[in-house]
Amino acid sequence: MQLVIAEKPSVAQSIAAVLGAMEKKDGYMEGGGYLVSWCVGHLIGLAQADAYGEQYKKWSYEALPILPHDWQYTVAADKGKQFKILTDLMHRGDVSEVVNACDAGREGELIFRFVYEVAKCNKPMRRLWISSMEDDAIRQGFADLKDGKEYDPLFASALCRAKADWIIGINATRLFSCLYGKTLNVGRVQTPTLKMLADRDAAITSFQKEKYYHVRLDLSGAEAASGKLTAAEEAETLKTACESAQAVCVSVTREKKTAAPPKLFDLTSLQREANKIYGYTAKQTLDLAQALYEKRLLTYPRTDSQFLTDDMGDTATNTAVLLCGKLPFMAGADFTPEIARTLDSKKVSDHHAIIPTQQFAQTDLATLPESERNILTLAGARLLFAAAEPHTYEAVTAVFSCADTEFTARGKTVLCAGWKDLERRYRATLKAKPDPEDGDGENTLPPFAEGQTFEHPAARVTEHDTTPPKPHTEASLLSAMERAGNAETDPDAERRGLGTPATRAAVIEKLVSAGFAERKGKQLLPTKDGNNLVCVLPDSLTSPQLTAEWENALTQIAKGAADPEGFMQGIEEMTRVLVETYSAVLDDKKDLFRAEKPILGKCPRCGGDVYEGKKNYYCGNRDCAFVMWKNDRFFEERKTAFTPKIAAALLKSGKANVKKLYSPKTGKTYDGTVLLADTGGKYVNYRIEIPKKK
């Protein structure tokens, strides 16, 4: 009997259906000589710091650094039942071996191995490695199961990544949180990503707008423009000179240019395009792609490859033909797919690019939720674009001389629309039309010839402003994360940039939920705390260079070419140095993260600002002892909460109208007015006015 463990229930169900394990049990399925169960994602994780001793339950500088040697593991709080089911299945007497069917990649390997090791399983282990949930792919995968030990280096790499992130994250977060008196989440990927947002925000804030001018000549209906002119007077002088002069064509150049079809989608490029076109966040796109994968309509989404393997030519061709008949925008298009340019096994790492599956043929698109339909259509459209002809055009540049100044006219004639025709068709079907790509239009110039002259051409001056950089969107931030540190990263590294295609969305969401970044429409902006955090952290934590160094080392570990112990020793030494270096805060930075409390009113004693505390309302002037206690006996006897609204009214006018005041004398409630009777002594006194009944 083989026990097959998938990462999620939906994947397990697809595998069970192919294997014939159709009998449903509590937490698994059985049949055909197989038991099929699942992990529910990250079932086991590294334990929190307080698992290593009482001294770590309270955050303090003195307890740092925290460097575990005998690592502890913990079962996710809401997943204990499923872990027990897996443990019992692993130890069943009729189970001869365990098949790791978790997602094929570094994190999938980690998810399975944590469960396998914490359950103390020692039965033989084999590995299923597939990129599609189609029935044929699953059958082929089980026909070609690998010995699980072949993936020991991949697990070592995943474990090093997890431990290193824990050590840096826990220690740096506690260190800077203790120093500044506020929870400051610090992470190897998260913090450099925040730095990108802060740098862009600083560039926008410091930008100073400048005016510039162009003089434009009308030459047989075409427009030729001068270079930038910084002074309006200079532009007007040139305009006047041109109108009384002769423009001469000094050169005409024609150049045939080609825009190659776009590559297929990896996860990051899919997230970028979905953000541009539909406004989906990176996490939304990942969730939608995962849902389509589990419905067997899309290949594995957590990939960083933009090519298919060389043996997928027939599959991709059949899929392209299928898409031509299923996608409405392809109706009437003259298109023959050239799949060969999408194939390159050397450029495929764990998984090939994202494309629709053959299951698409049996699916009515109208039955899918709109958001899933959008992503599936987008992935299908990209396969067709990638397999279409290149877009070719002739670029014409005509240069003119007038009033001793050079003017340039540019034109473009499309020779073969190629893939851009398909893209135009697709974009025409969208509800919200995205911004057109620069230079997509056709602007044909008249047939200019060298030596051609134009007497007294009409001229005009146009005024322009320099523009600041644009705030990051999720699309542009994902691109920046993907490129970050690439100059320092080994070209052979399987992981490049900040994070992985699968984790970048979660990093962005964490920055937002922690209050270090915020969304405004499609824009992503750093908050005040986000900018301050970047300012106080060392370059080693805000630069993508650390990630580049890690990924180089982790890649070598995954290949069996580097020592995991040496890597972890380096992480521990870096942490010790960090804690020793940052032991105190400069006085001018102590209050950087102090929350700005609203002012309730003015102090009746000294005129200072009064704020709300946990138990009182107090004067912000340290030399003044004025305070109003929330549990003052006056209010407690009258069963009335001393609210900030009442306090603000008392400070403003010395009185506050309060409803349902209980009277200890009569045992009844009244609506009355509380007066600030005496503020001069140690304690503030109050009295009450209850209107007499007429």
N, C-alpha and C positions, 0 to 999 in steps of 0.2 A: 504494500500500500504506500503510495506517495502522498505526502502532505505538501500542498501548494499554497504558499502564502503571498497574497497580492498586497498592494499598498492601500487600496480602497475597496469598499464593498461592490461598487459598480463594475470595477475591473475584474474582481473575483467572479462575479456573475457571468461576465462574458467568457472568461476562461472555463468556468464550470460547464457552460452550455456546450462548448466545443469538445470538452473531455467526457461529457456524458455524466457528470456529477450532478444529477437533477434532484436528489432527495434533500430537501431543506431541513437543516438541523438548527439548534440554537447557536448562532455565531459561525456556522460553516455549512458546506454542502458536501454530499457524499454520493459516490456512484462510479462505476466503471473502473474501480481500482484506485480511485483518487479521493482525497479529502481536500477541499478547497476553502481557505479562510482568508482573513485580511487583517491588516494592522490598524486601520483607521488613521492613516497619516503617521505623524510622529507619536508613536505609542509610548516609547521610552526616550527619556532625555537625560542630559547631565543634571545632577541635583544642584539646587541652589547653594549658596555659600554657607548658610546656617546649618547645613547637613554635616559640616566639618567641625562643628564645635560651638558651644554656647557663646564664645567670644565674638562670633561673627553674626549673631542675631541683630545686634545693634551696630549701625554703621559708625565707624570711628577711624580716624587716621592711624591711631596706634596699632590697629589690628591688621594694617596693610604691610606688605602685599599678601594676598591669599593665593597660595600655590599648592594645590592638592597633589599628592603623590599616589595615594590609593583612591582613584576616582570613584565617586558614588553615582549611582543611577537612580532615577525615579520614574514611576509609572504615572502618566498623565492622570490628573485627578478624576476625570470623567470616563476613563478608559480601562479601569481596573478589571471589569468583567471580561472584556475582550482579551486582555493579556492572560487571564486565568484560562480562558478557553484555548488560546494558542499554546500555553504551557502544557495543559492536559493533553492536547492533540500531539504535541511533539514527543511526549513521554508514553503515548499509547504503544502497547506491545506490538500491534500489527503495522505500525509505521516503520518502514525500512529506511526511508530517506526523505529529506526536506528539500523542496524546490523554492528558491528565492525568485518570486515573480513580481517583486516590487519594481517601481519605475527604473528603467535601465539608465543609471547614471550614478554620480558620486553620492548624492543625497539618498537615492533609493537604496544603495548598498548599505549606507549607514542605518537607515530605518530598520532594515531586516536584521542586520548583524547585532544591533542593540537588543532586539527581541530574542534572537537566537542565543546570545551570550548570557543575558540576564535570566533567561529560562533554564540556563545550564544544560542546553541541548548538545549532545556530542554525536548525533547521528550524521551519516554522510549528507553533504549539502551540494546541490547543483544549482545552476543559474540559468534562468530564462532571460534572453536579451532580445527584445523586439521593439519596433518603432511604430507599429500599427496594431489596432485592436481588431482588425478584420479576421474572420475565421481562418483564412488560408495562412495569414501571418502567424497566428497562434499555433496552428498545426505544425508549420515549418519550424517555429521556435522550439516546440517540444521534441521535434525530431532531431534537433541540433542542440540539446542541452549541454552546457559546459560544466566542467568540474568547478565547484564553488571556490576552490583554493586558487584558481587562476586569477580571482578577483581580490585576493588578499592585499596586494599593493594598493588597489583602488580604495579598499576599506581603510587601510593605514592612512592614506591621503585624506579621506573624509574625516577620520577620527582626529587627525592632527588639526584640520581646519576647525572642527567643532571645539576642541580643547583650547586652541589658540584664541578663537573668538570669545570663549568663556573667560579666559584669563585676562585678556585685554579689556573686554567689555565690563566685567565685574570690577576689576581693580580701578580702571580709569573712571568709571561711573561713580564708584564710592569715593575715590580720591577727590575729584573735583566737586562732587556734591557736598562732601564734608567741608571742603575749603570755602565754598560759597553759600552754604546754608540753603540749598535748593536742589531738588533732584535733577541732575544733568546727565541725561543718557548719552553715553559715548560709545561709539562702535567703529570697527575698522572700516566698514563700508559706509555706514550712515554719516559719519562725521565729515569725510571728504566730500560726500554728496551735498551736505549742508553748506560746506565751504564754497561749492560752485554757485549755489543760490546766493550766498552772501556776496561773493565777488561780483556777480552780475548786478545785484542790487546796488552795490557801491559804485559800479561804473555808470549806472543810470543816474544815481543821486548826484554824482560829481560832474556829470556831463553839462557842458555849457554850449547852448545853441549858438550857431553862427550862421549868418546869411551869406549866400553866394549867388552868382548870377551867370546866365548863359545868354549869348546873343545867337539868335536863330535866323537863318536865311531861308526864304522860300524860293526854291530852284525847280521850276517846272513841276510844281506840286509836291516835290520832295523837300524834306527839311534837313538842313545841315547845321550842326551846332558847334559853337566855339567851346574851348575848354572852360574850366571854372574861373570866374572873375570875382574877386573879393570885394570890390568897391562898385557901388551903383553908378557913380560918376564915370568910372572907367568903362562900364558897360554901355552907358548912354553915348559916350563919345565914340566908341567903336561902332555902335548901331548907326549913328549919323554918318560916320566915315564910309561904312559899307553901302549905304543907300545912294551915295554919289560916286561909287567906285565900280569896278568890274570884278566879278567872281570868275576864277579860272579853275577848271577841273585839272588837277595835277596828277592824280593817279586813280585808277579803278582796279581793285583786286577782287577776284572771285575764288572762293575756296569751298570745295565740297566737304561737308562735315557729317559725322555720323553720331547719333545718340543711341548707344547700345541698349537693348532691352534691360529692364531691371532684373536683379537676381530674385530668386524665390524667397519667401519669407522664412527667417528664423523668428524666434519669439520676440526679440527686441524690435525688429523692423515691423513686425505685425502690430505690436503695441504702438509704435510711433504712428503708423499709417491710420490705425483705428482712432487714435487721439486727434489727428489732423482732420479726418473726414467725419467721424461720428461724435467726437468729444469724449470718448470712453477713457476712463483712467486706465493706467497700466494694469491695476489689479482687476478691474472689470473685464478687460480683454483676456487676461490669463484665465479668469474663472469661466468665461464664455468658451474659450478654446478648449479648456479642460472638459467642460460639459459636452462639447461636440466630439471630443476624443472618446469619452466614455460612451457616447451614443454610436461610436464606430463610424462617424462621418468625417473625421479629421485625423490626420496622423499625429503622432506624439508632439505636444506643443512646446515642452521645455527643452528646446534645442537651440544651439548656437551655430548651426550649419545652414547655408543657403544653397546647397546643391543636393542632388539625389545621387545614389550610388550607381555605378555603371550598369548594373544588372536590372535597373528599374525602368529601362527605356520603354518596353512594351506596356508596363503598368501605367506609366505617365502618359503615353500616347493615347491609350484607351480612356484614361481619365479626362484628357483634354478634349477628345471627341465627344465624350459624354457631356462635358460642361458646355460645349457649343450648342448642344440640343436642349440643355436645361436652363441656361442663364438667358433671360429675356433680351439683354442688351446685345447678344451675339446674333440675333435674328437678321438674316440677310448679309452678314459679314463674309467677305471673301478671305478665308483663313485656312492655312494648312500648317499644323504645328510642327516646329523644328525642335524636337525635344533634346537633341544631342547637346545643345549648349547648356542645358540644365544639369547634365550628368558629369560628375567628377568625384570618384570615390576618395581621392587623395585629400579632398577638402571637406569630407564628412567625418566628424568626430564620433561622439556617442550615438547621435541620431541624425538622420537626413532632414532636409527642409520640410516645412509644413505644407501639405497639399491635401485636398479632399480625397476621400477614399472611394472605392468602387461602390460602396454602400449608398453613395449619392444617387445611384440609378434608381433605387427602390424608395427614395424619399420624396415626399411632396413638400417642397419648400414652404408652402403656405401653412403647413402644420407646425412649423417651428416658431418659437417666440421670435419677435422681430429682431432682437439684439443678436440671437444666435444665427439667424438667417443672414444678418449683415456681415458677421465675421466669416461665415462659411462662403458667402458670395465674394467677399474680399479676397479670401485665400484662393478661391477658384479663379477669380479674375487675374490674380498675380501669376498663376501658372500659365494662363493664356498669354499674358503680356510677355512673360519670360521666354515663351516658345514662339513668339511672333518675329517678323522681320525687323531689322534695325530701322530706326527713323533717320532718313537721310535728307539733307537740304543743302542748298547753295547759299553761302553767306557772301554778301556783296558789301564792300566798303569803298565809298567814293570820298576822296579828299579834295577840298577846294581851298584856294587862296584868295583872300579878299581883304583889302586894306592892310596888307602885310600880316595877316592873321590866318591861321589854319582852321578850317571848318570840316566837320566829318558827318557824312550821311551813311546810315547802315540799313541794309535790307536783307530779307530772307525769303527764299523761294523753296517750298517743300518739293522734293523730288519723289520721295516715297514716304507716305505717312507711317507705314509700319505699325509698330506696337502702340504709338501714340493715338492712332485712329481707334483702337480698341479701348484705350484709356478714356478717350473723349466720349465714346459710346457709354461706357460704364458711368462716368461722372454725370452724364446727362440724366441718368435714372435716379440720382440721389435727391432726396427731399431738400436738404440743405446743401447748396453748392459750395464746396471748399474753394479757397482762393486759388486762382489759376497759377500754374507754374510759370516762372519768368521765362520769356522768350518763346512761349509756345505758339504765339500767333504768327501769321504770315504778313510780312510787310514788303511788298515788291517795289523796288526802285525803278525809275525810268532808265532807259538804256544810255547811261552817261558814257562819254568818251573822253579820253585824255585830250586836253587842249580846248575843249568846249568852253565857251564863255557865256556869261550872263551879265548884261548891262544893268546897272542900278537895281540890284535885287531888293525886294521888300525885306525888311528886317524887323525883328521885335526882341525885346528883352524879357526874359522870364526870371522870376525871383524864387529862390529856394532856401530851405533851412536844413542845416545838417541835423541828422536824427540820432538820438541815443540808441544804444543797444536795446533790443526788446527783452522784456522779462522772459524767463524760462517758462515754457509750457512742459507738460509731461513728455511730449514728443522730443523737444530739444534737449531736455534733461536726460532722457534715456540715451540719446545720441552721445551726449557729453560723458555719461557714465560708461558707455560702451568703449569710448576712445581713451578715457582717462588712464594715464600711465602706460599707454601702449609703447611709447618710445623706450621705456625701461623694461618692458616685458619680453621674455624670450619668444621669438617668432613661433617656436614649436609648442608654446604653452596652450593647453586645451581651453583654459579660462583666461580671458583677457578683459581689461577694464575693471570697473568697480562692480562687484557682485557678479551674479550669473543671470542669464535670461530669466531663470525661474525665481530669483530672489529680489530683483530690482524693484518690482512693484511693491513688495512688502516693505522695502527700505523707505520708499516714498511715503507709504501709508503711516509708517512708524514716526517719521519726522512730523507729519501733520498731527497725528494723535498725541504726540508728546508736546505739542505747542511750539515747535521750533520752525515750522513752516505752515503756510496757509494757502488755500485755494481762493482765487478771485476769478470766477469764470474759468477760462482755460489756463490762466496764469498760475504759476507757483512762486510764492514770495516768501522770503525769510521773515520771521517775526522779530521783535526786539530781542527776545531771549535767544533766538537763533543767531542773530548777528553777534550778540555778546558772547555766546558760547564759542563761536569761531575765534573771537578775539583773545580768549583766555587760554585756549588749548595750544600745545606745542605743534610745530610744523609736522612732526613725525606722525601725529594723529589726524591732521587735516589734509595732508598730502596723499595723493593716490600712490605714491612711491612704495609705501608699506605694502599695499595690496599687490603691487607688481612683484615685489620681492617674495611675498608669500606664495603667489601663484606659480612663480618660477620654481620655487622649492617643492610645492605640492605636486606640480606636474612631474617632477623628477621622482618624487616618492611614489606616485601612481604608476610610474614605469619601472619601479624597483631599482632605480638608479641613485637614490639618496636615502639617508638614514633618518627615520622619523624621530629617534631620540635626540639627534643633533639639532633638528629643527625645534623641538620643544624646549631644549636647553637655551636656545637663542631667544625664544619668546619669554621664558622666565627671567633671563638676565635683563632684557629690555624693560620688563615690568618693574624689577627692583630699581633700576636706574630712574624710571619715571617717578616712582614714589619718593625716592631720595631727593630728586631734583625739585619737585613741587611740594614743599612742606609748609609753605605759608603763602598768604595773599598780600599783595601790595595794598597799602591803605586806600589808594585812590580807586581800587577795584572791589572793595569789600561790599559795596551796596549795589553792584551791577544787577543782581537778580532779585533785589528786594521788591516785593509787590507794591505797586502804587495804591495806597489806601484812599478811598474817597473821604473828603473832608465833610464832617457832619455839620460844623458850624464854628463859631468863634468862642473862645474861652471867656466866661464872664469875669474872671480874675485878671488875666494878663493880656487877653486879646489874641492869644495864639490859636492855632488850628486844633480842633478836637477830632479825634479818630475813634473808630470802634475797635475794641480789643475782644478777646475771647470772653472775658468776664465783666468788662466795664467799657465806659466811654472816657477817654483820657485826653489830657492836653499834651500836644506834641512838644511843648517847651519843657525841657528836662528840669529847669529850675522852678517850674510851677507844679504844685501838688494837686491841682484840681482833677477830680475823678468822680464819675457817677457810676455806682455799681449796679449791674443788671439784677442782682438778687437783693436789692434794697428792700428792707422790711416793709416800707410803705407800700410798694407795689405787690409784694408777696401776700400781705394781709388782705389786699383787695383783689387777689386772684387775677392779676393783670400782668401780662408780659411786658417788660420794659423794652420796647422795640426801638430800632434806630429811628423810625419815623417819629415816635414820641420824643426821643432825645433831641432830634433836629429841631422840632417845634419849640421845645423848652429853651434851646440855645438861641433860637431866632427871636422869640417874642416873650419868653419867660412863662409861656403857658401852652398847654396842649389839650385839645378836646379829645376825651376818651370815652368810648362806649362801654356799657356793661361793667361798670366799676362795682365790685361787691362791697357792701358796708358791713363791717364786723359788728356794729352796734345793732343794726336792724335785721341783718340776715337777708337783705334784699339787694338788688342790683339797680344802679342808676347810671344815666349818661351824665357826665360832669366834666369839669375843667380842672386839670392838674396844674398847679402853680409852682414855679421854682422859687421857694420862699426865702431860702438863705443859702448863699454859696460861700460865705466867708470863713466858716469854721473848718474843722478837720473833715467833717462829713457834710454833704449837701442835704438840706432839708426840703421837704415838699409839703404842700397842703392842697386841699381839694375844695372846689366850689361846686355845689349841686344846686341847680336852679330850683326855686320854690314853685310848687304847683299853684296855678292861678285858681 
